[in-house]
């Protein structure tokens, strides 16, 4: 089971940056496209106070948006190295 779920869309540059950042560090995650999964879109909206912000990450039942992409914040939130 994945420790991290990333809610994304296909057109989102911050989503691409976030998934690339994680791949470069060997971090496993489950990616869910909110345009293809209505319940996932509802999760994102609820987690972001009514806003449809992507990427939104779920880690251990906690949600946070990474938009705009901020590698330092992401590394800190996930307790992973900033540099691969």
C-alpha positions, 0 to 999 in steps of 0.5 A: 500500500502506498503511503502517499496519494497525489490527486492530480489532473493531466494539464497541471504543471505543478502536478508534473513537477511534484511527481517528477520530484518524488520519482527522482527520490524513489518515493512511491505514491499512488496518483489519482486523476480527479478528472476521471474520479468524481469522488477524488475531486470531492476529496480535493475540494473538501481538503482545500476549503472548497477549492479545486487545488492540484496537486493535493497530497494525502499522507497518513490521513493528512491533506495538503496542496503543493500549488504552487510547487515548492520543493522545500515545502514538499521535502519538509512535509514528506520528510525526504531529502531536498536533493536526490 
